[in-house]
Amino acid sequence: MPKLIKQGQIVEDSWQPVDADAASTGTHQILSLDQWLALTDKAGRAVQLEPGQAPAPLFDELAQIPLIAINFPVFTDGRGFSYGRELRHRGFTGELRACGHIIRDQLTYLRRCGFDTFQMADESDLAAALASLSDFSEYYQAAVDQPLPLFRRRG
């Protein structure tokens, strides 16, 4: 089983990756947006967004979705950061996963946008990637993970 960083730990991934060509879908499988939209009963089904697929179609079902994976096909594509932030601001409380070609320098910023799980294309150095989440102890700006800026927190 592939490994990933989830809520500050390295764990095995229990979800099956998206297979856009699959005719039928099973449980614990991440679906493409088209597969997910075609379902009549979406409760408990995970979905993956690709760049250019805005999260708007998910907004009415956020309470029923256990996992939203956002694919980063190249580390320079930053649209997923905005998607994650928007999903959290709309009330999504499930697992928000960044997957694909993300680099460890991006993990802190992804977490600040609301991501809590990171599935990197290269699993060879997950321990160093996990450690990078502790690189910063304080932030000046407000974000999803800290809604108040530093000057408001210091009173």
C-alpha positions in Angstrom: 0.0 0.0 0.0 1.2 3.5 -0.7 2.2 5.7 2.2 1.3 9.3 2.8 1.4 12.0 5.5 -2.0 12.3 7.3 -2.6 14.6 10.3 1.1 14.7 11.2 1.9 11.0 10.8 3.1 8.7 8.0 0.4 6.1 7.4 -0.7 3.6 4.7 -3.3 4.9 2.3 -6.6 3.0 2.6 -8.2 4.6 -0.4 -7.8 3.3 -4.0 -6.6 5.9 -6.5 -8.9 7.3 -9.1 -9.4 5.3 -12.3 -11.3 7.5 -14.7 -11.7 4.5 -17.1 -13.4 2.3 -14.6 -17.0 1.3 -15.6 -18.0 0.6 -12.0 -16.7 2.0 -8.7 -16.2 0.3 -5.4 -16.0 1.5 -1.8 -13.0 3.3 -0.6 -12.2 4.4 -4.1 -11.4 7.9 -5.1 -13.6 8.9 -8.0 -13.0 11.5 -10.8 -15.3 14.5 -10.7 -17.2 13.1 -13.7 -17.7 9.7 -12.0 -18.8 11.4 -8.7 -21.2 13.7 -10.5 -22.8 10.7 -12.3 -23.7 9.0 -9.0 -27.2 9.2 -7.6 -26.1 8.5 -4.1 -22.9 10.5 -3.3 -22.8 9.9 0.4 -19.5 8.5 1.7 -17.8 8.7 -1.8 -14.4 10.4 -2.2 -13.7 12.6 -5.2 -10.5 14.0 -6.9 -10.3 17.4 -8.5 -7.9 18.1 -11.3 -6.5 21.6 -12.2 -9.2 23.6 -13.9 -12.0 21.7 -12.1 -13.3 24.3 -9.6 -14.8 22.8 -6.5 -18.2 24.5 -7.0 -20.1 21.3 -7.9 -19.2 19.8 -4.5 -20.5 22.7 -2.4 -24.0 21.3 -1.8 -22.7 17.8 -0.7 -19.6 18.8 1.4 -21.1 17.3 4.6 -21.4 13.9 2.9 -17.9 13.7 1.3 -15.3 12.0 3.5 -12.3 12.9 1.3 -11.5 15.4 -1.4 -8.2 14.9 -3.2 -6.7 17.7 -5.2 -4.2 16.7 -7.8 -1.1 18.8 -8.4 0.3 17.4 -11.7 3.3 19.8 -11.5 4.6 21.6 -8.5 4.2 24.9 -10.2 0.4 24.7 -10.6 -1.0 26.6 -7.6 -4.7 26.4 -8.4 -5.1 23.6 -5.8 -4.1 25.9 -3.0 -7.1 28.1 -3.8 -9.4 25.1 -4.1 -8.4 23.9 -0.7 -8.9 27.2 1.0 -12.3 27.7 -0.7 -13.4 24.2 0.4 -12.5 24.9 4.0 -14.1 28.3 4.0 -17.3 26.7 2.6 -17.3 24.3 5.6 -15.7 21.1 4.4 -14.5 19.2 7.5 -13.4 15.9 5.9 -10.0 14.9 4.7 -8.5 17.3 2.3 -5.6 15.7 0.4 -3.0 17.2 -1.8 -1.6 14.6 -4.2 0.8 14.4 -7.0 3.9 16.5 -7.6 4.1 18.5 -4.5 7.5 19.3 -2.9 8.2 19.4 0.8 8.7 23.2 0.7 5.0 23.5 -0.2 3.6 21.4 2.7 3.5 24.2 5.3 1.6 26.4 2.8 -0.7 23.6 1.8 -1.5 23.0 5.5 -2.2 26.7 6.0 -4.7 26.5 3.1 -6.5 23.6 4.9 -4.9 20.4 3.6 -4.4 17.8 6.3 -3.1 14.9 4.1 -0.2 14.9 1.6 0.4 12.1 -0.9 3.6 12.9 -2.6 4.6 11.4 -6.0 8.0 10.5 -4.5 7.5 8.6 -1.2 11.3 8.1 -0.7 11.7 10.8 1.9 8.4 11.1 3.7 10.1 11.5 7.0 11.9 14.6 5.9 8.7 16.0 4.4 6.9 15.3 7.6 9.6 17.1 9.6 9.3 20.1 7.3 5.8 20.7 8.7 7.6 22.0 11.8 9.9 24.4 10.1 7.8 27.4 11.2 6.5 28.0 14.7 4.6 31.2 14.1 2.9 33.0 11.2 2.2 36.7 10.8 -0.7 36.2 8.3 -4.2 34.9 8.9 -5.0 31.6 7.1 -7.4 28.6 7.3 -5.3 27.0 10.1 -5.0 30.3 12.1 -7.8 32.8 11.3 -6.3 35.7 13.3 -3.1 37.5 12.3 -0.3 37.7 14.8 -1.0 41.2 15.9 -4.6 40.2 16.9 -3.3 37.1 18.8 -0.8 39.1 20.8 -3.5 41.4 22.1 
